[in-house]
Amino acid sequence: MTDLEIWIVIGALVLATATARSSLWLIGHHINIPKRVQDMLRYAPACALAAIIGPDLLLSPAGYIVFDLSNIKLLSGVAATLYYLLRRNMLETIIFGMVCFTALRLA
Amino acid sequence: MTDPSSSVPTAAMDRHHPQAWREAVRTGMPTLFGIAAWGLVVGVAMVKSGLTVPQALAMTLLVFAGSAQLAALPLIATGAPISVIFLTAVVVNLRFVIFSALLAPHFAHLPWRQRLLLGYVSGDLAVALFLQKYPDATPQAGKLSYLKGLIYPNWSAWQVGSIIGICVGSTVPPEWGLGFAGTLAIVCVMIPLVAGVPALCGVVVAGAVAVATFGMPYKLGLLVAVVAGMAAAMLVESAMTRLWSRHD
C-alpha cells in the first residue's frame, strides 16, 4: 500500500468511527426508541464486552478453542474474576491477573 | 440568589460540577492502567504493520478506536481494498451505535458540535461506567461533568500508551502479553453490569457466539454475538416473568 493510500485509509477509519459513534448523538431529540428495544438495549454493553473478551480468553493464536489447563489466559481470567468478586477493586484485579498470567507463563 | 419557583435551567445543569467530575475520575482511575496497556499494544501493532511514525500518530489521535484499528491493520498490511477496510471498521464499530442510542438521549439538549465530539470520544468503558451511574436519561446536574471525567482521562491514557507503543515499537517482547491487561480491565467493568440471571445468560451466550463466529469476515461475529446475547437475555427475562406470574 502506498503512503497516500494509508492516509486515505486513516480518513476512512475516522469516518467509520464518527458514523458509528456520533450519528445518533447528532439526531438527538428525534430518536424515539420503542420500549421493547430499550429493554433489549440494556443488555447490550455487557454482551458487547463479553463478545470482545470471549475470543481472547478461549482461542489460541491459531484460532482453536482451548478449554483446558494449558490455557493460561483463561486460568488467569477466571482467577481475576474471582478476585474481583471478592475484593471489588479493579486495579488490584488487573495486577493480580497479570501476575497470575506471568507466573503461569514462566512456570 | 436563585429563584426557587423556576425549574433548573439546562445551562446550570451542564455547568462544571467538581464533585461529579472528581467522582468520575476516581471511578475511571483503575481502568486507566489497562487502557494504557491496551493502547501500547495497538501502538506497537501499528508500527509493526508498516505504518510510518507520523501515520501511526495520526491514526491513534484521530481514529481512537482500538478494535477497529486492530482489525484494519492486517488488512492494510496485505493491501486490501480501502472499501473493505472501511466496511470492516464500520462493522467492528457497530456496537457503538447501540451504545450511543443509550447514551445520546442524556445529552440531546447540547449544541451539535459538542454532541459530535462527546459521541466520538465515548469508548466502551466510558459508556459502561456512565450507564452504571446514570441508568435513565432524566436530566440531572453533574451528568456532563461525570461523562467528561470518564472520557478525558480515558482518552489521555489511551494516547499516552499508544504513543509510547509507537515510539518503543518492536522492542517490547510480545510474550509479555500486555494486551491481556486490557481484557482484564473489561472483565472488571463487565461484572457489575451482570446483575441478575438474564444478564448472566446474555453474557455467556454473547461470549460463546463470539468465539464460535470468530472466523467470520470483517469481524461480523462480534455483532452477531451481541445480538444473540441480547436475545438470550430477553428470552430468559420473559420466561422468568411468566414463571413468576403463574406462581402469583
Interface residues (C-beta under 8 A of the other chain):
Chain A: M1 D3 E5 I6 W7 I8 V9 I10 A12 L13 V14 L15 A16 T17 A18 T19 A20 R21 S22 S23 L24 W25 L26 I27 G28 H29 I31 I33 D39 M40 L41 R42 Y43 A44 P45 A46 C47 A48 L49 A50 A51 I52 I53 G54 P55 D56 L57 L58 L59 G63 I65 K73 S76 G77 A80 T81 Y84 L85 N89 M90 L91 T93 I94 G97 M98 F101 T102 R105
Chain B: M29 P30 T31 F33 G34 G50 L51 T52 Q55 A58 M59 L62 V63 F64 A65 S67 A68 Q69 A72 I76 G79 I82 I85 F86 A89 V90 N93 L94 R95 F96 V97 I98 F99 S100 A101 L102 L103 A104 P105 F107 A108 W112 R115 L116 L118 G119 Y120 S122 D124 V127 A128 L131 E175 W176 G177 G179 F180 A181 T183 L184 A185 I186 V187 C188 V189 M190 I191 L193 V194 P198 A199 G202 V203 V204 V205 A206 G207 A208 V209 A210 V211 F214 G215 G221 L222 A225 V226 G229 M230 A231 A233 M234 E237
